[in-house]
Amino acid sequence: MSNWLHKIALTLIPKVGPITARNLISYCGSIEAVFEARKKELLRIPGIGEGIATAILQKDYFEAAERELEFLEHQDIQPLFYLDDTYPDRLKSLVDAPLLLYYKGSADLNHPRIVSVVGTRKPSTLGVVLCEQLISDLKNYGVLVVSGLAYGIDVTAHKKCVEKEIETVGVLGHGLKKIYPAQHRQIAYQMLENGGLLTQFTSDTLPDRDHFPMRNKIVAGMCDAVVVVETAQRGGSMITAFCANDYNKDVFAFPGRTNDAHLQGCNHLIKTHKAALIESAKDIGYIMRWEESNDQKETQLNLFHDLSAEEQSIVGILQEKNEMGIDQLVYETQINNSQLASLLLNLEFKGLLKTMPGKRYLLVR
């Protein structure tokens, strides 16, 4: 236990970030040795000045570390040190990865396939549908989905994962004593059953603005691929995408409408070759060379066989066009309006279609 007290205490010292902490441990030989070193020894370490050396020698942070450790034990929260086997391997190689993480959940943070899904806090109706369809299709590849539990695309991804029984982890920009935003508390608790919550911040840390870029770095660093669903040219999703590029992760983006400023971030990423254009999860699977689950393929095939000939015709057309208006569907299917409306309603009840504004229909695969 004392070892964890030293680890937590080191992260509480002001101006001791991940890089400085690693230097301290490397030069001193261990966490405990950092706090046992003499001042002149500390001052010889690159990046350690009078202020940091004095703070280490005063050992004022052990009382706070004890309180934190009690909270972790009481709440069944697992601290993850960067040298531990349980620490996310994909983060370990990153020079600015947090020294210590706090994790509550059941998912394996070293899952064979991890996809981070990010996007705007104010998605369009189409953006929500694209996100939900993406998550549904990603189940075919047996992935763990990571996002930031924020409004919009983040929570849409988490909710769809819970619905589809896909493991999902929310990375937080605050401590685990509270959930922010409070409206997402229920979905956060549901995620613990088949996923989890992860943060680099101690329990009392508030959701300050400066914390979220740090959160975004973890979202970018702990995955194999980042998918940007919808975003403007500035914001957290773009920070995540740029970090993922710096970390040599694969980045994917859905193209946005060229006349909508709120969606231009994806287009910018694609245009500047910082993201690959995708239209569905199949594009991710192809580029990542991931095989789909045979069970999922069989389920999809059986579902298609359960449809009537007219329903199969509609689904087949929408598989090619993805989204289509009622007039176009009448022309393509040669089915009269009233019969087509009934068939479309039936397909929507089966969860295969979603009605969009303007009497347009989108296939939900």
N, C-alpha and C positions, 0 to 999 in steps of 0.2 A: 504494500500500500504506500509506503514511504516513497517508493520509486515513482508512483503516479503523482504524488504530491509535488515532487521535483519537476516532473514533466509539465504539469498544469501551471505551477508557479512560474516557470520559465516563459510561458506564453503570455503571462499577465504583466510582464515587465514592459513599460512603455519603450517604444522605438526598437524593440527586439522582435523583428519579423522573422519569417522562415529562413531566409539566407543567413542573417546574423546568428540565429539560434543554432543552425547547423555548424557555422564556424566555431561557435563557442564549444559545442559538444566535440567537434573534431580536434580542436587544439587542446582541450582539457582532458579528453579521453572518455568521459561519461557525463551523464546529466548531473549526478551527485558531485562530481569533481568541479563542475562549473561553480557551484555554490560554496565549495571548499577552497577555491583558489584565492590567493592573495591579490591585493589590488594591483601591484606592479606586474603580476602575471597576466591579469586580465587586460591591462592597458597595452600589453605587447601584441594582443590579438587584433588583426586588421578589422576596422569598423567599430571597435570598442573604445569609447571615450570616457571622460570623467563621469558623466551622468549615468551611463549604463553600468559602469563598474561600481559606482556607489550604490545604485539600486540593488544590484546583485548581492553586495556585501551586507546590506541592511536586512535582507531576507523578510521584507515587509509583506510579501505576497503569499506566504505560506498559510496564513489564517484564511484568506480568501480561497486558496486552493483546497483547504480542508472542507470548507463549506460546499465548494463545488463537488468534491468527491462524495460527500454525503448525499447531495442531490442526485448524482449519477447512480449511486447504489440504490437509493429509494425509488427512483423512477425506472430502474432497469435499463439504463443508458450505457452503451459500451464506448469507452474512449479508445481511439485508434491512433497509435503512435506511428510515425512514418517508417519506422524500421520493423513494425509488426507484420506478420503474415496476413492479418485481416485488413490491413490498410489497403485501399484500392491500388493495385499494381500499376494501373495506367497513369496514376498521379505521381508515383514514386520517382519517376525519371525526370519530372519537371522541377526546375531549379526553384521556382517560387511556390511549390505545393505547400499547403499548411503543415506545420510540424505535428499538429494534433487535430483530430476530428472527433466529433461526438455523434454517435449513431444509435438510433432506436428503430428496430425493425427486424424483419425476418429474411430479407433478400440478400443474396450473395453479391457483395460489391465488386467481386472479381468474376462476375458472370461472363460466360464465353462471348456474348454479344450484347453490347450496350449502345443504345441510341438515345441521344438527347434531343428533345423536341422543344423549340422555343418560338416565340412570336409576339405580336403586339398584344397589349392589354385591352385593346378595343377592336376585336376582329370583326370583319364583315360576316354576314350569314354564310357566304361561300367559304370563308376562311374557317369557320367552325366546322362546316361539313367536310372540308378537305382534311382538317386535323382529325376528326372522328374517323373518317375513312382510312386515313394513314395508319392510325393506331390499330383499327380492326384488321387491316392487311398485314401489319407488322407482326401480329400474333402468329402468322404463318411461318415466321422465321425464328420463333422462340427467343425473343429479345427481352432485355430489361430496359424499360423506358425511364429516362431521367428528365426532370424539368424543375422549375423553380417555385411551384405552388403560388404563382402570382395570378392576378386577374387575367382573363382572356384565354389565349392559346395554352398557357401553362396548365391552368386548372382544367381546361377542356381535355387535354391529353391525360391528365391524372384520372379524371372521372371516367373516361372511356376505358382506360386500363382496368380500373376497378370493375366496371361493368363486364368487360371481356375476360376478367381473371388473368390479366397480364401483370407481371411484377413491375412495380413502379416506385421510384425513389424521388422524394422532393428535397431539393437542396435549399436551405434557408439562409437568409441574410441576417439572422438574429439567433438568440439562444432558444433552447428547447423548453423553457418554462412556459412560454406562451406561443400561440400560433398567429401569424400575421399573413394576410388579413384574417380577422376573426371569423368572417363568413366562411372561410375554408377549413374551419376546425373539424367539422364532421367528416369531410372527405380525407383530411389528414389522418384521423383516427382509423378510418377504413383502410387507408394505405398501409397501416402498420401490420395488417393481417396478411398482406401479400406484397410486401415492399418495405418502405421505411422512410424515415426522415433523417437528414444528414446536415450537419453544420460544423463550421470551424469556430463558432463563437460560444463562449461560456453561457450558462443558463440565464443570467440576468441581462445579457446584452440586448439592447433595444434595436428595432429595425431602422437604423439610421441610413440616410441616403448613401453614405460612403461605403456601406457594407455590401451593397448589391453588386457592384462591379467585382468584388472579391468572390461573392457567391457565383457570379457568372463564369469566373475562371475555373471553379470546380466543375460546374456543369459542362464546360468545354473540355476539361482535362481528363475526366473520369470515364469518357465514352470512346467508342470506335468511330462514331459518326454523329454530326450535328445536322438536324433538319430545321430550317427556318420556314415557317408556314406563311406568315404575313408579317411585314414590319415596315415602318418608315425608315428613312435613311439615317436617323439618329435614334439611339435608345439601347436598352439592355440587350436586345436580340442581336444587334449589330456588334456590340462588344463581345458577346459570346462567339459570334461567327469569326471575328478577327482573332480572338484568342485561340480558337480552334485551328485557324490557319497557322498561327505561330507555333502551335503544338503539333503541327503536321497531322492533324485529324482530317478525315474526309468531311466536307461540308456540302449539303444539298439545300436547294431552295425551290419552292414553287414560284413560277413567274406570276407577277401581278399585273393588273391593268395599267397601261401606260399613262392614262390620264388621271390616276388617283395617287396624289402625293403621299397618302397614308400607307401605300403599299409599295413604294418605290425602292425600299431597302433590298428586297429580294432581287429585283431587276438589276440593281447596282452590283450586288454580289455576283450575279451571273455574268453581267457585262464585263466586269473587271477580273473574271476568271478566279474569283475567290469562292465560288460555289458552283456545283454542277446542277443544271436544270433537271428537275424531275416532275413527273406527272402522277406518279403513284409509288407505292412501296416496292413494286416490282423493279423499278429503276434502281432503287437502293440495293435490293438483293442482287441484281445483275452486276452492278459496279463493285459491290463488296464481295461478290462471289459466294453468296450465302444460298444454300439450298433451302427450299420450302419444305415444311413438314409434310410427309405423305398423308398423315391423318387429316391435315387441313385440306389438302387437295381432294381427298375422297369426300370430305364433308361438303365442299363447294360443288363437286360433281353431283352428289346426291340431291343437293338443294335445287340445282338446275333441272334435274330430272323430275322433281316434284312439281314443276311449273307446267301450265297448259301450253299448247302450241303457240297461242297468241301472246302469252306472257313471255315465253322464250324468245319470241320474235322481238318484243319490246326491249328485253334485257340485252339481246344480241346487238341491237342498233345502238343502245346507250353505251355498250362496252366499247364501241368504235368512236362514238361522238362525245361520250361522257355526260354532257349536259345538252338539253334540247327543249325547245318550246313545244307547246301543245299542237300548234299548226304544223310544225315540221314533222312531229310524230304521226299525225293524221296522214300526211303525205307519204311518209316512209313506210308506214305499216299498212296503209289502205284500209284501216279500220275506222268506222264512223265515230263521230264525236262522243256520243252517249256511251257506246260500248267501250271505247278507249278510256273514258273517264272512270268507268267501273273497274277496268283492268288495272289502271294506274293506282287507284285507291287500294285495290287488293295487294298490289306489289308493295305499296307503302306500308300496309299493315304487316306484311311479311318482313319488313325492315330492309328491303332491297332498294327502295327509292326514297328520295326526299324532295318535297315540293319547295321550289325556290320562288322568290318574288317574280311577278310577271308571268305566272303559269308556266314556269320552266321546271324541268325535272332532272334530277341528278342521280346517277346510279351510285348506290352505297355498297361497295364490295366488301 
